[in-house]
Each structure stands twice: as C-alpha cells, then as structure tokens.
Amino acid sequence: MPENTLIKDIMVRDVACTTLPGSRDEALEILKGKKISGVPVLKDNKVVGVVSRSDLLRNPEEEQIALIMVRDPFVIGPDNNIIDAAKLLVEHGFRRLPVVDEEHHLLGLVTVADIVGSIASLNITEPIGSYLKRGIGPVWCDTPLTVVARNMELGHVKAAPVIDSDLNLVGIISDRDIIGASVIEDTVEMSDMSAGSDDDAWTWESMRDTMSIYYSVSRIKVPKTPVKNIMVKELITASNNTGVSDCALKMRRNKIDQIPVMNSNDTFLGLLRDRHLLEALIKN
C-alpha cells in the first residue's frame, strides 16, 4: 500500500545543495556536474529556498542566488508518506521537496522521480492514456535552440518533442539539455548619460555633454545551434494502453522524466511527463 511507504524510506540523503550568500555560477556548476534539475538553498544549515534549471534560465543576467531561488519552499517531514508528497508536488507544480526536521534542518530530498520509482512496484494497471496532457506542440528539428528555450519558457514546460520535415518524431529536448549546452558569457556594455538639464527648454540634444559609462554583464547564454544537435535521439516510447506502473518502470530504468506516447501506427500522440503519473497514485 502506498500509504505505508514513508518519505524516509525513499528520500535521497546525500543531497547536493548550495548556500547563501551564493552565486549563480556555483549553482550552475552543481546542476551541470551532477546532472540534476534543482538543489536546496541553505542559510545557517536551514532550508531557505530551492533553485532549479528553470529559475536560472528565467533569470539569465542575475548572479545572486538569493534573487533567483524560490524562497520559503514547501517542505515535508520524513514520516509523511508518498501520497502526501505527491499531492504537494501535483498541486504546486514542483519537482522536489526538501525533507526537514522540526527545526527546518535538511535531512534529505524527495523528487518526482523518487515517487515514480515507487509507483513502478505498485502494480497500477490503469492505462496511461487518461493521464496524457496537452502541452507544447512539437518543434522542428532545425529550429534554433534559443527559440525552443523561449517557447518552452512561455509554455511553462520542461520538455518538448522534436519532429523532422516529414512530421516524424526524431527526438526530445528538455531543460536539462538546454542548460547543459549553455555557457556563462561575460560582456562589457556601454550606456551614455547626458549632462544637460531636461528643465532647460533651449538645450539641444546634440549640444549636451554626455558621459559614457561602461559596465560588465554576466549572463547565461543559450547557443543558437539547431535543436537537432542537442536533443536526445534515442527514444524510449510507450503506447496509450501501457499500464501506469509499467510506464513508471520504463522511466525508472532509463532515468527519464518524460516518455513519448505512440499509437499502433507509430504516430506521435503526446508527451507523458513523470509528474502526470503522480495523479494516478493519488487517485488509486
């Protein structure tokens, strides 16, 4: 029974994290190096925030973690069960919950993937078709990655299917792939400041004294390379009639967050996210 599976039984105990004050570059290095999507942020050994790949991509020019992170995140205790965690994750759209003690000290982390791993052993045979959601449409394989990243941001999704000119599904692109391909770009920019007074109606713009100010800008830069150069090409798929637990098992074994759903004619129907399977856990 899922009610008997406690958070302390499935949580990750050795948690990568960052601290305040901290920099965006430190967080980006952890996410890329550990190949994870987000980390808790600590201050005085207590959880004060969470920062994710999406947060970094939404704030490409901000360098302070304190101004990027989600503050005062939802947390969960070690003696709660996985249904409690699933309800919080589905209701608020998160992918991870810090596990804390009564004093808010970090004990571990439970993610959507951890709960999906438990679903794989619950023998939920209901077909996944009813949990397939509408999301961002497919993107063309030659679309620049910058356009795809912006499209995903506006659509509030973390992955998108990629098709070729014949409308065949040829890959999947996720925020993990985008952040992995991104780099930190440092530039020097200039701004002109006028020494003239706007209160003087007789002062011509061309006659005003100007002062040039140079300042450095550091931002996360997404390359303009075609999405086909970055996307995941080796796809694990499922059918509309695949059972929930069987699909969860595919995700767990292949360490993937989404799976393309195909019909009997091998036509792409939609992209099933791992978090959609949490709804089946709550329902059952």
C-alpha positions in Angstrom: 0.0 0.0 0.0 1.4 3.5 -0.9 0.2 4.8 2.5 2.9 2.5 4.1 5.7 3.9 2.0 7.3 6.7 4.1 9.4 9.6 2.8 12.4 8.5 4.9 12.3 5.1 3.0 12.7 6.7 -0.4 14.4 10.1 0.1 17.9 10.9 -1.1 20.0 11.5 2.0 23.3 12.7 0.4 21.9 15.9 -1.1 23.8 18.4 -3.2 23.0 21.9 -2.1 24.2 25.5 -2.2 24.3 28.1 0.5 23.7 31.8 1.0 25.3 34.1 0.0 26.0 32.2 -3.2 26.4 32.8 -6.9 24.5 31.6 -9.9 27.8 30.1 -11.3 28.2 27.8 -8.3 24.6 26.6 -8.7 25.0 26.1 -12.5 28.2 24.1 -11.9 26.4 21.8 -9.5 23.4 21.3 -11.8 25.6 20.5 -14.8 28.1 18.4 -12.9 25.6 16.3 -11.0 23.1 16.3 -13.9 20.3 17.3 -11.6 17.4 19.8 -12.1 17.5 21.6 -8.8 19.0 21.9 -5.3 18.0 23.2 -1.9 19.5 26.5 -0.7 20.7 26.7 2.9 21.4 29.5 5.3 22.7 28.7 8.8 22.2 25.0 7.9 18.4 25.6 7.4 16.4 25.3 4.2 15.5 28.8 2.9 15.0 28.2 -0.8 15.3 26.0 -3.8 16.9 26.9 -7.1 16.3 25.0 -10.4 17.4 24.9 -14.0 14.2 26.8 -14.9 15.0 29.5 -12.4 18.4 30.1 -13.9 17.0 30.2 -17.5 14.3 32.7 -16.4 17.0 35.0 -14.9 19.9 34.8 -17.3 21.6 38.0 -16.1 21.1 37.7 -12.3 24.1 36.4 -10.4 22.9 36.2 -6.8 21.2 33.0 -5.8 19.1 34.9 -3.3 17.4 36.8 -6.1 16.9 33.7 -8.3 15.8 31.0 -5.9 12.2 30.2 -4.9 12.1 31.4 -1.3 10.4 29.5 1.7 9.7 26.4 -0.4 7.2 23.8 0.5 8.9 21.0 2.6 7.9 17.7 4.0 8.8 15.6 7.0 10.4 12.1 7.0 7.4 10.4 8.5 4.9 11.6 5.9 4.0 9.1 3.1 4.5 9.3 -0.6 0.8 10.2 -1.2 1.3 13.3 1.0 4.4 14.2 -1.2 2.5 13.5 -4.4 -0.3 15.8 -3.5 2.1 18.7 -2.8 4.0 18.2 -6.0 0.9 18.0 -8.2 -0.9 20.8 -6.5 2.0 23.3 -6.7 3.9 22.1 -9.8 7.2 21.4 -8.0 9.6 18.6 -8.9 11.3 18.3 -5.5 10.6 18.7 -1.8 13.3 19.2 0.8 12.8 16.8 3.7 13.4 18.6 7.0 13.2 18.1 10.8 11.2 20.3 13.1 13.9 23.0 13.1 14.0 23.1 9.3 17.4 21.4 9.1 17.9 19.4 5.8 17.6 15.7 6.2 17.1 14.7 2.5 15.3 15.4 -0.7 12.3 13.6 -2.3 11.7 14.2 -6.0 9.0 13.3 -8.6 11.5 10.6 -9.9 11.7 9.0 -6.4 7.9 8.7 -6.2 7.7 7.4 -9.8 10.2 4.7 -8.7 7.8 3.6 -6.0 4.8 3.6 -8.5 6.7 1.1 -10.6 6.3 -1.5 -7.9 2.6 -0.8 -7.1 1.0 -2.8 -10.0 -1.3 0.0 -11.1 -2.6 -1.4 -14.4 -4.7 1.6 -15.4 -3.7 2.8 -19.0 -1.6 5.9 -19.2 -3.8 7.4 -21.9 -6.1 9.2 -19.4 -3.1 11.0 -17.9 -1.7 12.3 -21.2 -1.9 16.1 -21.1 -1.9 18.8 -23.7 1.4 20.7 -23.7 3.7 22.5 -26.0 3.5 21.3 -29.6 6.4 19.6 -31.5 9.3 21.8 -32.6 11.1 21.4 -35.9 14.5 19.8 -35.7 16.2 22.8 -37.4 14.7 25.4 -35.0 17.5 27.4 -33.1 17.8 26.3 -29.6 17.3 29.9 -28.4 13.8 29.8 -29.9 13.0 26.5 -28.4 14.1 27.6 -25.0 12.0 30.7 -25.1 9.0 28.7 -26.4 9.3 26.2 -23.5 9.6 29.1 -21.0 6.4 30.7 -22.3 4.6 27.4 -22.4 5.7 26.6 -18.8 7.0 23.2 -19.9 10.3 21.4 -19.3 10.5 19.3 -22.4 9.3 19.2 -26.0 9.0 16.7 -28.8 11.1 17.3 -31.9 9.9 16.4 -35.4 11.6 16.5 -38.9 10.1 17.8 -42.1 8.2 14.6 -42.7 6.5 15.0 -39.3 8.3 12.0 -37.8 9.3 12.2 -34.1 13.1 12.3 -34.1 13.9 13.4 -30.6 13.1 15.1 -27.3 14.6 18.3 -25.9 14.4 19.2 -22.2 15.6 22.0 -20.0 18.4 19.7 -18.8 19.7 19.5 -22.4 19.4 23.3 -22.8 21.2 24.1 -19.5 23.9 21.6 -20.4 24.6 23.3 -23.7 24.5 26.8 -22.1 27.6 28.8 -21.1 28.3 31.9 -19.0 29.0 34.9 -21.2 30.8 38.0 -19.8 30.4 41.2 -21.8 31.2 44.9 -21.3 28.3 47.2 -22.2 28.1 51.0 -22.5 25.5 53.5 -21.5 25.5 57.2 -22.4 24.4 59.7 -19.7 23.6 63.3 -20.6 25.0 66.1 -18.5 22.3 68.5 -19.9 19.3 69.6 -17.9 15.9 68.4 -19.1 14.4 71.6 -17.5 16.3 73.8 -20.0 13.9 74.1 -23.0 16.7 75.7 -25.0 19.2 72.9 -24.7 19.6 70.8 -27.9 20.2 67.1 -27.5 23.1 67.4 -29.9 24.7 70.1 -27.8 24.5 68.3 -24.4 27.6 67.0 -22.8 27.5 63.2 -22.5 29.3 60.8 -20.3 29.8 57.1 -21.3 29.6 54.5 -18.5 31.0 51.0 -19.1 29.8 48.1 -17.0 30.2 44.4 -17.1 27.3 42.0 -17.7 27.4 38.3 -17.0 24.6 36.1 -18.4 23.6 32.6 -19.2 23.8 32.2 -22.9 21.8 29.6 -24.8 23.5 28.8 -28.1 21.7 29.3 -31.5 22.6 25.8 -32.7 19.7 23.8 -34.3 17.8 21.8 -31.7 18.7 18.6 -33.5 22.4 19.0 -32.4 21.4 19.0 -28.7 18.2 16.8 -28.5 18.0 13.2 -27.2 17.7 11.0 -30.2 17.4 7.5 -28.6 13.8 7.4 -27.6 12.0 5.1 -25.1 8.3 5.1 -26.1 5.0 3.8 -24.7 1.6 3.1 -26.1 -1.7 4.6 -24.9 -2.6 1.3 -23.3 0.6 0.9 -21.3 -0.2 0.5 -17.6 0.8 3.2 -15.2 3.2 1.0 -13.2 4.8 -0.4 -16.4 5.4 3.1 -17.7 6.8 4.2 -14.4 9.2 1.2 -14.6 10.4 2.3 -18.0 11.1 5.8 -16.7 12.9 4.5 -13.6 15.1 2.0 -15.6 16.0 4.5 -18.2 16.3 7.5 -15.9 14.0 9.7 -18.0 11.4 12.4 -17.0 9.1 12.0 -20.0 8.1 9.4 -22.5 6.6 9.8 -26.0 3.3 8.0 -26.4 2.7 6.5 -29.8 -0.3 4.7 -31.4 -0.4 1.4 -33.3 0.7 3.2 -36.5 3.7 4.7 -34.7 2.2 8.1 -34.8 3.1 10.5 -32.0 0.2 11.2 -29.7 1.8 13.3 -26.9 4.5 13.5 -24.3 3.7 11.9 -20.9 5.6 13.6 -18.1 6.6 11.6 -15.0 4.6 14.0 -12.8 1.4 13.0 -14.6 1.8 9.5 -13.1 1.6 11.0 -9.6 -2.1 11.7 -10.3 -2.7 8.0 -10.7 -1.0 7.4 -7.3 -3.3 9.9 -5.7 -6.4 8.5 -7.4 -5.6 4.9 -6.6 
